Amino acid sequence: KINETASSINLDYLGKELESRLRELMIEKNKLQQSLNRYKAAGLLQAKVILDHAKQKIEKGEINYIEWTVLVNNAVLLQLDYFNLVRDLKKIEIEIDYLTAN
């Protein structure tokens, strides 16, 4: 009887822990999705504009390779931030799937 009660208490505790973790993951997922939407709307476009600008300027000889490298690096960092957000979102989605699988 004591073992059954202990098992029941342990099961209740684990259920509450699971629910809590799922809530945390859903909150984080929503935050990441909002950030991704912002990057899609502005960040990736800004990266493309920077890359196009750098290409035009270097071809016209208006900037040197160091300045071109700085511009390209800034654009690549914007793209990298986006891909890191995608990766983080996918990791959370995988964890949610794992925790909710029967």
C-alpha positions as MATLAB code, in Angstrom:
seq = 'KINETASSINLDYLGKELESRLRELMIEKNKLQQSLNRYKAAGLLQAKVILDHAKQKIEKGEINYIEWTVLVNNAVLLQLDYFNLVRDLKKIEIEIDYLTAN';
ca = [
       0.000    0.000    0.000;
       2.829    2.404    0.851;
       4.552    1.630   -2.458;
       1.328    2.371   -4.345;
       0.942    5.710   -2.579;
       4.572    6.637   -3.226;
       4.226    5.655   -6.877;
       1.057    7.731   -7.189;
       2.727   10.775   -5.621;
       5.756   10.333   -7.884;
       3.520   10.024  -10.951;
       1.609   13.187  -10.018;
       4.885   15.047   -9.517;
       6.236   13.912  -12.883;
       2.997   14.890  -14.584;
       3.198   18.394  -13.135;
       6.857   18.671  -14.127;
       5.981   17.636  -17.675;
       3.149   20.168  -17.883;
       5.430   22.897  -16.552;
       8.169   22.068  -19.050;
       5.677   22.016  -21.918;
       4.381   25.466  -20.901;
       7.946   26.804  -20.820;
       8.661   25.328  -24.243;
       5.501   26.789  -25.746;
       6.371   30.247  -24.410;
       9.889   29.979  -25.827;
       8.540   28.659  -29.123;
       6.219   31.670  -29.436;
       9.076   34.087  -28.695;
      11.289   32.446  -31.307;
       8.482   32.436  -33.858;
       7.968   36.171  -33.333;
      11.698   36.791  -33.772;
      11.713   34.693  -36.944;
       8.791   36.672  -38.310;
      10.697   39.912  -37.673;
      13.775   38.538  -39.418;
      11.704   37.388  -42.376;
      10.057   40.795  -42.616;
      13.153   42.941  -42.151;
      16.406   41.210  -41.229;
      16.807   39.024  -44.304;
      15.779   41.867  -46.564;
      18.316   44.119  -44.877;
      21.013   41.482  -45.416;
      20.166   41.313  -49.120;
      20.280   45.102  -49.433;
      23.682   45.195  -47.719;
      25.046   42.476  -50.013;
      23.708   44.220  -53.135;
      25.129   47.536  -51.934;
      28.532   45.987  -51.230;
      28.603   44.345  -54.660;
      27.739   47.576  -56.450;
      30.249   49.619  -54.481;
      33.139   47.177  -54.980;
      32.397   46.855  -58.713;
      32.437   50.641  -59.100;
      35.628   50.912  -57.068;
      33.950   53.079  -54.460;
      35.089   50.878  -51.568;
      38.129   48.737  -50.923;
      38.150   45.051  -49.999;
      38.299   45.745  -46.285;
      35.156   47.879  -46.449;
      33.510   45.264  -48.699;
      34.428   42.545  -46.186;
      32.880   44.505  -43.323;
      29.644   44.974  -45.267;
      29.464   41.334  -46.319;
      30.275   40.211  -42.787;
      27.395   42.313  -41.414;
      24.994   40.768  -43.929;
      26.204   37.259  -43.170;
      25.788   37.859  -39.433;
      22.168   38.863  -40.005;
      21.602   35.686  -41.994;
      23.379   33.619  -39.358;
      21.156   35.069  -36.632;
      18.136   33.992  -38.660;
      19.451   30.455  -39.135;
      20.290   30.190  -35.439;
      16.694   31.133  -34.635;
      15.448   28.463  -37.042;
      17.722   25.898  -35.390;
      16.573   26.885  -31.901;
      12.931   26.718  -32.923;
      13.403   23.257  -34.443;
      15.116   22.020  -31.275;
      12.176   23.199  -29.198;
       9.691   21.620  -31.596;
      11.570   18.326  -31.358;
      11.521   18.466  -27.560;
       7.802   19.236  -27.555;
       7.192   16.300  -29.893;
       9.287   14.042  -27.672;
       7.488   15.077  -24.491;
       4.027   14.737  -26.005;
       4.612   11.398  -27.786;
       2.640    8.500  -26.389;
];
